[in-house]
Amino acid sequence: MQQRDSIVETRSFDHVPESERHGTVRTQVQFWFMVNATLITLFTGAVGPAMGLGLSWTLLAVVLGSVFGTLFQAFHGAQGPHMGLPQMIQSRVQFGSRGAVLPLAAATIVQFGFAIFFIQTASSSLAAITVDQIGLYDVLIGAVAVVLAIVGYNLLLRVEKFASYITLANLVLVTLAAVVVLPIGTMINNSAFEPVAFLAQFGAAATYQIAIAPIVSDYTRYLPSRTKGRAVSAAVFGGTLVSALWLESLGAALAIAMPDSDVITAIHDMGDSFGYGIGSVTMAVAVVACLITCSLSFYSGSVSFLSALEAFRTMKSTGKVRSVTIAIGGVIVIAGTLLLPADFLGAFTAFLSILGYFLIPWTAVNLTDYYIVRRGRYSITDILKPDGGIYGRWGVPGMISYALGFIAMVPFFSTAIYAGPVATALGGADIAFAVGLGISSCTYLLLTRRRDFSGEFDAVRAAPLNTLGEPQRSASASTDSMEGNIPV
C-alpha cells in the first residue's frame, strides 16, 4: 500500500483506498483553474473573430459554448471520489476490459500529443524574453515536466495551488492592460454577426472544455469518498470555467485588435505597451503554466496507456511502472518536439482535434451509464480484472453506441485535415460534438432500457470493493440501502 508520505506516487490505473484519500474541494477549484490558465486557451477565443464575428457576439458564444462543454467535464468530477479510480479505466463497465481500448488509446495519444504543444508554447514564451535556444528549452522543460509527473499527484496539487496565485495576479494585470491599451469600447460596439462564425465559436469553446473530460477523475479520485459529488462537480465546473472564459475573452479581444499577430505575440506586445514589463512577466508565467499542464498530460497519458495495457497483460501498479512509462513517453514527446517543424503545429492541432472526436462518444456513453443507467452502482473489483469480471471483455451496448455516435459525427468534422460535407455546407462550423453526444447517449439508453441489472447489482453488493463502500456486503442487502449511495 502506498504511504501518504511516499515521494513517488505508486497508484496509476488501480483503486485508491480510503486510507490514502485526502484533499479538499477548495484545492480542486485552484487545480482546475490552472488546467485552462495557459496561453493555448487564447487560441480558442480567436475562432469567431477570424471569421468576422464581432467581439460582443464572440463573448456570448464563448460563454454559452464553455458552459455547455464544462457541464460534461464537471459531471465526470464526481466519479473520482465515488469510485476511487482514474477516469478512463471506468470505461470498462460500458465497453468491457478490451472494448475500452479504443477510447483509452485515443486518450493516451491526445494527452502525449498535447504535451508537445505545451512544450513548444513554453519554449517560445521563454525565448521571447531570453535568447533563442528553442531546442535546449524543449529538452529542459520536457524533462522537468516528466519529473513532476513521476513524483505524482501530491506534488502536482501543491505546485498547481502555488502557481494559481501567481497566475491569477498576472491575469488581473493583463486584463487591466487590455482595458487601457485596446479599444475595448469600440470593439464591443461592433455588432458584426455571422451565424456560421457564431456557431464555430460556440463549437470551439464547447469542444475545448469537453476535451478535458478524459482526465478529470485522475485528479479527483484522491478525495475522501464522503466528499459530496455535487461539491466536486461544482469545483471542477467553477475552476476550469473561470480560466477558460477569462483567457478566451482576452484571446478574442486580441484577435480583433491585432489581426496580423498571433495571439501569443499580441498579448506580449500589449503587455509591453502598457508598461511595467507586463508582457515579459506574462511570458514568464506562461512558461510555468505550460510546464505544469504538460506534466498533467504526461501523468494522465501514462494512466490511460497502462489502463489499456493491463487488459491484455496482468500487472501490478508500482512506482517503477509509473516512472518508466512516463519517462519513455517523455522521451518520445521531447524527440517529437525537436523533430517537428514549427509550422507543423497547424496540422498537428487538427490531428489532435480528430483524435478528440474519438472521445466525444465515449463521454456520452460513460456519463449516461453513470447517472442514468447503472446510477453509480459498480463493482470496483470486477473493473480491475483484466477479463472485465461481470462486465466482460466486450461491452456490446457501449461499443455499438460509441460506433454509431462516431459515424454520425464524420459529416460534421471540420478541421484543416478533413472537413465533412455538412461542416462544409455550414461554412466550416464544427458541431460534431453535439451530434456525437446526442446519438451515442440516446443509442445507449435504447440498448440498455430493457436489460435486467438485478443479477449484476447482486454481484456488486457482494464484491469486496464496490461503490457502496469498501467492506464486503451481503448479497441480500436491500435495494433501499443501495440507493442511498447513488450519486446525485
N, C-alpha and C positions, 0 to 999 in steps of 0.2 A: 504493500500500500504506500502510495506517495505521501510523504510528510509535508505539512504546511510550510516548514522551514527549508525544504529542499531548494537548491539553487536552480536546477534544471527540471522543468516540468516533465513528468513521465506520461501523463494522460494524452491520448490522441483520439482514436476512434472509440475508446471504451467509456464505460459509465463512471461518473464521478459520485462516489458515496457521500452520504450526508456528513461524515466526519471531516471531509475536505471542502465542504461548502463554506463560502464566506462572501463578504462584499455587501453593498447596499444599492438600492435603486438610484440614489443620488450619484454614485460613481458611474453608473451606467449612462446617465444623462451626459456627463462630461466625455465619456468614452465615445459615444455615438455622435456627439457634436464634432469631435475631431476626425471621425471617419470621412466626413464630407468637407472638412476645412482645408482642402488643398486647392492649389491654383487650377488643377484639372477641372474642377467643378465650374470654373468660369466659362469654359467652352460650351457647356450645356445651355447657358443663358444667352449665348450668341447665335443660336439656331434661327430664331424668329427674325431678329434684325437683319441677318444675312439674306433673308428672303423678302425684305421690305416691310416688316412689321414694325409699327411704332412702339415706343417704349411703354406707354400705358397698357396697350394690348399685350405686349410681351410679358409684362409683370403679371397680368391677370392669368395668362396661360401658364406661366411658371408656377404661380400659387396653386392653381387648380390641378395641374399635372403632378406637382410634387406631393400635394395632399393625397391624391388618388394613389400614386405609387407607394408612398410611405405607409399607407394603411396595410398593404400586403406585407411589406417589410416588417412592420411593427408586430403584426399578428404572430409572426414566427418567434418573436422575442419571448413570448410566454411559454413556448415549448421547452426552452432551455432548463429553467429550474424545475419544471414539472417532470421532465424525463431524465435530466442529468446526462444527456447525450449531445454530441456535436450535431450540427444541422443536417448534413447530407445523409448520414447513416440512418437517420429516421425514415428515409425513403424506402427502406427495406420492407416496411409494413405495407405500403401501397404497391411496390414494384417487385418485391421479392429480393433476396440477397444478391442474385446475379442480374435480375432485371433492372436493378438500380444502377448498374454500371454505367449506362449511357449518361444520365444526368450527373453522376459522380465524375465521369471523365470530363464532361463539359465544364463542371465547376472547377476541376483541377487546372485545366488549360486556361480558363478565363483568369483565375487568380494569379497563376505564374505569368500569364501574358500581361496583365495589368501591372505586375511588378516591373516589367521592362519600361512601361510608360512612366511609372513613378520615378524610377532611377534616372531616366533621361530628363524628366522635368526638373528633378532636384539638381542634376548636374548642370543643366542650362541656367538655372537660377543662381547657382554658386558661381558659374563662370561669368555671369553678368556683373558680379561685384568683386571678383578677384581677377585671376588670369585664366586664359583659355586653355585649360587642361582637362577637357571633357573625358577623355579615356581614363585618366587617373581618377577623376572624380567618380566615374561609373563604378570602378572597382572598389574604391573606399566606401562609397555609400551603400553599394550592394553588400559588401562584407559586414558592415555594421548592422544592416537590416537583418542579415542572416543570424548574427549573434543574438540580437534582440528576440527573434522568433524562436531560436533554440532555447533560450532561457525560459521563454514562455509567458503564459497568461499573467502571472502576478507582476512581472516586470513591465509587460506591455500596459497593464492597467495603471501602474504608477506613472509611467512615462507619459501616457495619454493625459492623465489628470494634471500633471505639471504643465505639459505643453498647452493644455486648453486655456490656462490663464494668459499665457503669452500670446497665443493666437487670438483670443478674444480682444485683448488690448490692441493688438495690431489691426484687427478688423475695424475697430472703432475709429482709429486714426485714419485708416484707408477710406472709410466711409465719409469722414469729415473732409478729407482731401477731395473726394469725388464731388461733394456738395459745393465746395469752394471753386474747384478747377473746371469741372464740367458744366455745360449749360443745361442743368437738370430741368429747370422750369420750361425752357424751350422744347426740350425733348419730350417732356410729359404732355405738353400741349399738342404735340404732333400725333394726331389720331389716325394715322395711316393704318388701315385694316386690310389684311389679306387673309381670307378664310383658310387657304392652304397653309400659309405661314403660321397662322394661329394654331392650326391642328398639328403642324410639325413641331412647334414649340411645346405644346401640351404633351405630345408623344415623347419627345426627347426628355422632358423633365420627369415624366412618369416612369419611363424605362430606366433612367439613371437611378431612380430610387429602388425599383424592383430588382435591379441587378445586384443589390446588396443582400437580398433575401437569403441566398445560399450560405451566408456566413454568420447569420445573426445568433443562432443558438450556440455557436462555437464560443461566444463570449458571455452568454447569459447562463450557461449550464452550471457555473460555479456558485451561483446564488443559492441560498438555502431553499429547500423545496417548499417551505412555508410562505415564501415570497408570493404575493398575490400576482396572478397573471396579468390583471389589468394594469397594475402598477408598473410591471416590467414593460408591457407594450407601450404604455404612456411614456416611459423614459426613453425607449428606443425611438418612438414617434417624435417626441419633442426635441430630443437631442439632434437627430440627423436632419429633421425638417428645418430647424432654425439655420443651421450652417448651409444647407442646400439653398434655401431661399435667399439668404444673405449673399452668398458667393454668386449665384446665378443672376441675381438682380444687378450686382456690380458688373458681371460679365456682359449683360445686356446693355447697360449704360455705356460701357467702354467700347463695345462693338459699334454702337451708333455714333458716339462722339469721335472715335478714332478708327474709321473703317479700313484704313490702309495698313494698320498694325495688327499683329496677332494679340490676343487679349493679355497674354503674359507680359509682352513687351509694353503694351499700353498701360498696364497697372504700374509697372516700374517707372515709366516716363511720367505718368500722372502724379505718382508719389513724389518724385524728384521735383516736379513743377511746383508742388505745394510747399516743398522745403523741409528742413529738419532731417533730411536723409530718409524720409519715409519710404521712398522707392527702394532704396538699398536694404532697409530694415525688413521690408516686406519680402524681398528675395531671400534674405537670411532665414526668416520664419518659414518661408516656403520650403526651403531645404529640409528643415527639421520635420515639418508636417508630412512631406512626401516620403521622407525616410521612414518615419513611424508607420505610415499607411502601407508602405512597401513591406515592412516586417509583418503586418497583418496579412498581406497577400501570401507571403511565404508560409505563415502559420496555417491559414485556412486551406491553402493549396495542398499542403502536406497531409492535413487531416482527411481531406477528400480523397487523395490518392491512396492512403493507407486503408480507408474505408472500402474502396473498390478492390484493392489487392487482397484484403482479408477474406473476401467472399470466395476466393479461389485457393487461398493458402492460409491455413490457420497460423496465427502469430499472436504473440503477447505484446501488449503496448508497453514499451520501456523508453526511458530517456535516450538510450542509444539508438533505438529505431527512429524516434522522432528526429534526433540530431542528424543522423546520416541522411535521412530523407530530405530534410530542409537544406542540408549542406549541398547535396547533389543537385537539388532544384535550384539553389542559389548559384552554383557554378554555371548551370545551363542558362539561367536568366542573364547573368553578367556577361557570358560569352555572346548571347543574343544581342545584348545591348551594345557591345563593342562591334559586332559584325554588321548589324543592320544600319543602313544609311539613314541620315536624319530625315530625308524626305519620304521614308518608308512609313512614318507614323500615320499618314492619312489612310493608306491602305490597311495598315495594321489595326487601327481603331475600327475600321469597317469589318475586318476579320473578327475582331473581338465582339462586335455587335451581333454578327451572325451566330457566334458561339453563345452569346447571351440569349438568342432566340430559343436555344435548346433548353434553357432553364425556366422560361415562362410557363410552358405547360406543366413543368414539374411543380412550381409553386402553387398552381391552381389545384392540382391533384392532392398535394400534401396538405394544404390548408382545408380543403373540402373534407378530407378524411378526418383530420384532427378536430375540426369544430362542428361538423355536421354528421358524418357517418359513424365513426367509432368514438367520437367525442372524448378523445384523450385517454381511452382505456387500452393500454398497451402492455405487453409483456417485454420488459427490457431484456430478460433472459433469452427470449427467442430472437429478438432483434440482433443480439450479439452472436448468435450461432451462424457459422458460415453457410449452413444449409437453409437458413431462414426460419427454422423451427416451425411453429404453427403458421407462419406467413409464407413458407416455401421459398424455392429458388426463383420462381417466376410468378409475379402478381399480374394475372391477365387483365383484370379490370383497369388497373393503373396503367399498364402498358398500352392498352387499346386507347384509353382516354388521352394519354400523352401523344400517341401517334396521330390520332385524329386532330388534336389541337395544333400540333406542329404542321401537319399537311395543310390545314386550313389557313395557317399564317403565311405560307410561302407566297401567295399572290400579293400579300401586303408588305413583304420585305422591302425596305428602302435603305440601301447602303451604296457606297461608291463601287463596291464589287458587283453587286446584283440588286436590281430593282424589279419587283414583281409587277405584273400588268395593272393591278388595281392601284398600287402605290404610284405608278407612272401616270395613271389617269387622274390621280389626286394631286398631281404636281410634285410628287416626291414626299408627301406627308407619310409618316410612319405610324400606323395604328395597329400594327401586327400584334402588339402586346394585348390589346383589348380583345381581339379575335381569339388568340390563344387561350387567354384566361377564361373567356366565356365558354368556348367549345369544350375544353378539357374538363372544366368544372361540371358542366351540365351532363356530359357524357359519363363521367364517373358517378354522378348521382343516379343516373338511369341504370347503370350496370350493377349498382350495389343496392338499389332500393328494395328488392325482394330477397336479398340474401339474409339467411338466418345466422346471426352472430352469437347466439346463446352458447353454443359449444365453445367457440373461441373465447368468449368472455369468462367462461368457467375455467379455461386453461390459464387465462390472465390472472384470475384471482388466486390460482394455485401456484403460480410461478414464484420462484424465490425472489426475483426482482421484478417489480411491476410499478406502474404509475399510481397504484393505490396505496403505496407505502412499501418500504423495503422488506419488512418481515413477511414471511410466507403466510398466506391466508388460506383458510379452509375453502374448498370448492363450494361449500354450502352457504358462503357469505351472501347476505341478502343484496338484492339489486339496489335497494334504497341506500344501503351504506356505501355502495359503489358509486352511486350517483352523486353523493356528497363530495367526491373527489374530482368530479368532472370539471375541467377548466371552463371559466366563463370570461 
